[in-house]
Amino acid sequence: MNLVARIKSLLARVTCVIEFCHDCGKRQPVVWTADDAVWAEFARPDNQPLCPDCFDKRADRAGVLLRWVPQVDYRRPT
């Protein structure tokens, strides 16, 4: 996980992190990450925030099928 993704993940534990997708403009209060190599393949050269839908569309246009796997990043104490 790159440094920016790690910071967003930590911030999301205490506040709402909101970005806007560079492609569709949709507000996305979600923190997600991709392996650096996968991110570089589909998000570069602009390297702007992308929502999962647009990231997936970029991969699809390149002929790549992505598998999205939910992963627990943090669990609030009960």
TANORNOR-V549449 format. One record per pair of residues at least 12 apart in sequence whose ideal C-beta (glycine too) atoms are under 6 Angstrom apart, sorted by the first residue. I is the first residue (numbers start at 1). J is the second residue. Records with the same first field share a line. If there is no record, write none. Layout:
BEGIN
I: J  J
END
This chain:
BEGIN
1: 33
2: 36
5: 33
8: 31
9: 31  73
12: 31
13: 74
16: 29
17: 31
19: 49
21: 50  51  54
22: 48  49  50
23: 54
24: 54
26: 51
28: 51
32: 52
42: 55  58  59
END
